[in-house]
Amino acid sequence: MNVAVIQFPGSNCDADALHAARLLLDDSAQFVWHTEPGLPAGTDLVFLPGGFSYGDHLRSGAVAARSPIMQAVKAHAERGGYVLGVCNGFQVLTESGLLPGALSRNRDLHFMCRPVHLRVENAATAFTGAYTAGQVIEVPIAHGEGNYYADPETIARLEGEGQVVFRYVDNPNGSLNDIAGIVNARGNVLGMMPHPERAVEALLGSEDGQGVFRSLSRSGVAVGA
């Protein structure tokens, strides 16, 4: 699976993302700078990493969502290509319209950085097939604006159509319905606040994040760029 890790000014989890992708998916995974007009030929997975793109100017992810590369990312998703947005990457996905809802300030207004427990709500997606429904995993968070919000109609649709794939066991940030990660209606775009790429080796304290990448590997190759 060919992987492109997008780098924005202020990305600080890009190296973590690249390491996890090379370890579990593709040892030739590569960085792509945000001003590039397109993705490398044959890209299967676009990884939008965590960090503070553009210093969270205006709103987290708002400026990055308008970077030149995002037009190619949107086209990739429309073709059925996989897109994974983690933390700031999730924020970019909501700001760009690839996922519904928004991420706002944490309930207690503090930056939070610690392991949390997630429950796998839907194990039938390209990103979660290596897990089992109801499985509880440990993955770290590191965010100040991870409080997921959407209007009641959107929340009902996400819940009713199985688009909530990860839920906090003990909600750290106030997210509606304890939502930690969602997919789009087609199931090829995942946004999540916790960092699976920081939980892929025992040395890091947990290997539970491996399931996201192993699920993608099992899912095969989507429509390349």
Stockholm file with secondary structure:
# STOCKHOLM 1.0

chainA/1-225         MNVAVIQFPGSNCDADALHAARLLLDDSAQFVWHTEPGLPAGTDLVFLPGGFSYGDHLRSGAVAARSPIMQAVKAHAERGGYVLGVCNGFQVLTESGLLPGALSRNRDLHFMCRPVHLRVENAATAFTGAYTAGQVIEVPIAHGEGNYYADPETIARLEGEGQVVFRYVDNPNGSLNDIAGIVNARGNVLGMMPHPERAVEALLGSEDGQGVFRSLSRSGVAVGA
#=GR chainA/1-225 SS CCEEEEECTTBCSHHHHHHHHHHHTCTTCEEEETTCSSCCTTCCEEEECCBCGGGGCSSTTTTGGGSTHHHHHHHHHHTTCEEEEETHHHHHHHHTTSSSSEEECCTTSCCEEEEEEEEESCCSSTTTTTSCTTCEEEEEEEESSCEEECCHHHHHHHHHTTCEEEEESSCSSCCGGGEEEEECTTSCEEEESSCGGGSSBGGGTBCTTHHHHHHHHHHCCCCCC
#=GC SS_cons         CCEEEEECTTBCSHHHHHHHHHHHTCTTCEEEETTCSSCCTTCCEEEECCBCGGGGCSSTTTTGGGSTHHHHHHHHHHTTCEEEEETHHHHHHHHTTSSSSEEECCTTSCCEEEEEEEEESCCSSTTTTTSCTTCEEEEEEEESSCEEECCHHHHHHHHHTTCEEEEESSCSSCCGGGEEEEECTTSCEEEESSCGGGSSBGGGTBCTTHHHHHHHHHHCCCCCC
//
